[in-house]
Amino acid sequence: MNFLSHFYFDRLNTDANVVMGVVLPDLIKNASKEANLYPQKNEFLFLGNSDEEGLLAGWKRHLAVDLFFHSSDFFLQKTTELKQLIIPVVENTPVRPSFLAHIGLELLLDHLLIEHNLIQVKHFYDKLAAVKKESLSDFLEHCKLKNPEIFFKFLEQFISSKYLLSYQKLENISYALNRICMRLWPETLDEKQINQLTFQLAFFKEVLEKDFMDIFEEIELKLS
């Protein structure tokens, strides 16, 4: 799941550290794809500090949500359906339609949460901004993150740009997907293909909108 879908499960949580923790694995991967952290394997390092315990609790919830999501029938069914719509769009490009369907589904879920007013994006950013830098720095030091300054520079820009607000428009999701593809393939989608992708996302959104909350309800039950 993407940032806002993870936030959905802790949208009412008053602990900003937990909220940061639920998106921290993805923030770190976006800042540095080489980083591989496993704080859940050394929980004793974070005991006794309530801020770090909150960050760890959020991190573990992130892992649980992703596990439930990616192993669900919902994920398999929806990515299969979206992949069939995407295949003609990426024809004659190196882009894998299965990859695009996976990320596309996740961004569409974020889009629908915003559109149906089920989360407040500003509230999400306010929570991230409320986390003490020294607490987060100590947590990442215990995780042995290399070059933390790269992460903090990325985090500062992530919070200040409020980029996720752009997910309110489908065409912005298409551009976001293309930018993600640029990290993996030298040749991605041209303007015509991006417009075709937006068209297919809009078509699929009408299908997804009928039952998209099923997966959130299913995961919420498993988390409890």
PATI-968164 format. One line per field, with one value per residue (C-alpha): x, y negated, z negated; residue number from 1. Coordinates in steps of 0.5 Angstrom, whole numbers. Last residue first. Layout:
<recs>
X = c(X; ...)
Y = c(Y; ...)
Z = c(Z; ...)
i = c(NUM; ...)
</recs>
This chain:
<recs>
X = c(-15; -10; -14; -20; -17; -14; -21; -24; -19; -19; -27; -27; -25; -31; -35; -30; -25; -30; -30; -23; -21; -24; -21; -14; -15; -16; -10; -6; -8; -6; 1; 2; 1; 6; 11; 12; 19; 25; 31; 28; 28; 28; 24; 18; 17; 17; 12; 7; 7; 5; 0; -2; -2; -7; -12; -13; -13; -6; -3; -5; 1; 6; 5; 12; 14; 13; 17; 22; 24; 24; 28; 33; 33; 34; 40; 43; 42; 48; 48; 42; 44; 37; 40; 42; 35; 31; 36; 35; 27; 28; 32; 28; 22; 15; 10; 12; 10; 3; 2; 3; -2; -7; -6; -8; -15; -17; -24; -26; -29; -24; -18; -19; -20; -14; -10; -13; -11; -4; -4; -7; -3; 3; 1; -1; 5; 9; 5; 5; 13; 15; 21; 16; 13; 7; 6; -1; -4; -2; -5; -12; -10; -6; -12; -16; -10; -8; -15; -16; -9; -10; -17; -15; -10; -3; 0; -5; -4; 3; 3; -1; 3; 10; 7; 4; 11; 14; 8; 10; 17; 16; 12; 17; 22; 18; 17; 24; 25; 25; 28; 34; 31; 27; 32; 29; 23; 29; 30; 33; 35; 37; 40; 33; 35; 30; 24; 26; 27; 20; 17; 19; 17; 10; 7; 13; 11; 4; 6; 11; 5; 1; -6; -8; -14; -12; -8; -11; -12; -4; -2; -7; -4; 3; 2; 0)
Y = c(12; 12; 17; 14; 7; 11; 14; 7; 3; 9; 8; 1; 1; 4; 0; -5; 0; 1; -7; -7; -2; -7; -13; -9; -7; -14; -16; -11; -13; -20; -18; -14; -20; -24; -19; -13; -10; -9; -8; -3; -3; -10; -12; -8; -11; -18; -15; -13; -20; -22; -18; -19; -27; -25; -22; -29; -28; -25; -32; -33; -27; -32; -36; -40; -42; -35; -31; -36; -36; -28; -28; -32; -28; -22; -24; -27; -20; -17; -10; -8; -3; -2; -5; -11; -11; -11; -17; -21; -20; -22; -28; -30; -31; -28; -34; -35; -28; -29; -36; -32; -27; -32; -36; -30; -29; -22; -18; -25; -20; -23; -23; -15; -14; -18; -13; -7; -9; -10; -3; 0; -4; -1; 6; 5; 1; 7; 12; 8; 9; 2; 4; 0; 3; 4; 0; -2; 4; 8; 3; 5; 12; 10; 7; 13; 18; 12; 12; 20; 21; 15; 17; 24; 22; 24; 17; 13; 17; 17; 10; 8; 12; 9; 2; 4; 6; -1; -4; 0; -2; -9; -9; -6; -11; -16; -13; -11; -6; 0; -2; 2; 8; 9; 12; 16; 11; 5; 9; 3; 4; -2; -1; -5; -11; -17; -13; -7; -11; -14; -7; -4; -11; -11; -7; -10; -17; -16; -12; -18; -23; -19; -22; -16; -17; -17; -10; -5; -11; -13; -6; -8; -15; -13; -7; 0)
Z = c(-31; -25; -22; -22; -20; -14; -11; -12; -8; -3; -2; -2; 5; 7; 12; 13; 16; 22; 24; 22; 28; 33; 30; 30; 37; 39; 35; 38; 45; 43; 41; 47; 51; 47; 48; 43; 41; 44; 39; 34; 27; 24; 30; 28; 22; 26; 30; 24; 22; 29; 29; 22; 24; 29; 24; 20; 12; 12; 12; 5; 4; 6; 0; 2; -5; -8; -2; -2; -9; -9; -3; -7; -13; -9; -5; -12; -15; -11; -13; -17; -23; -26; -32; -29; -25; -32; -35; -29; -29; -37; -35; -29; -34; -30; -29; -22; -20; -24; -21; -14; -15; -18; -11; -8; -11; -10; -9; -5; 1; 6; 1; 0; 7; 9; 4; 7; 14; 12; 9; 16; 20; 16; 18; 25; 27; 24; 28; 34; 34; 38; 43; 48; 55; 52; 45; 46; 49; 43; 38; 39; 38; 32; 28; 28; 26; 21; 18; 17; 14; 9; 7; 6; 1; 0; 2; -3; -9; -8; -7; -13; -18; -15; -16; -23; -25; -23; -27; -33; -32; -31; -38; -42; -39; -42; -48; -50; -55; -49; -43; -42; -45; -39; -35; -29; -29; -27; -20; -16; -8; -5; 2; 5; 1; 0; 3; -1; -7; -6; -5; -11; -15; -13; -19; -24; -22; -24; -31; -32; -31; -37; -37; -32; -29; -22; -24; -19; -14; -14; -11; -5; -5; -4; 1; 0)
i = c(224; 223; 222; 221; 220; 219; 218; 217; 216; 215; 214; 213; 212; 211; 210; 209; 208; 207; 206; 205; 204; 203; 202; 201; 200; 199; 198; 197; 196; 195; 194; 193; 192; 191; 190; 189; 188; 187; 186; 185; 184; 183; 182; 181; 180; 179; 178; 177; 176; 175; 174; 173; 172; 171; 170; 169; 168; 167; 166; 165; 164; 163; 162; 161; 160; 159; 158; 157; 156; 155; 154; 153; 152; 151; 150; 149; 148; 147; 146; 145; 144; 143; 142; 141; 140; 139; 138; 137; 136; 135; 134; 133; 132; 131; 130; 129; 128; 127; 126; 125; 124; 123; 122; 121; 120; 119; 118; 117; 116; 115; 114; 113; 112; 111; 110; 109; 108; 107; 106; 105; 104; 103; 102; 101; 100; 99; 98; 97; 96; 95; 94; 93; 92; 91; 90; 89; 88; 87; 86; 85; 84; 83; 82; 81; 80; 79; 78; 77; 76; 75; 74; 73; 72; 71; 70; 69; 68; 67; 66; 65; 64; 63; 62; 61; 60; 59; 58; 57; 56; 55; 54; 53; 52; 51; 50; 49; 48; 47; 46; 45; 44; 43; 42; 41; 40; 39; 38; 37; 36; 35; 34; 33; 32; 31; 30; 29; 28; 27; 26; 25; 24; 23; 22; 21; 20; 19; 18; 17; 16; 15; 14; 13; 12; 11; 10; 9; 8; 7; 6; 5; 4; 3; 2; 1)
</recs>
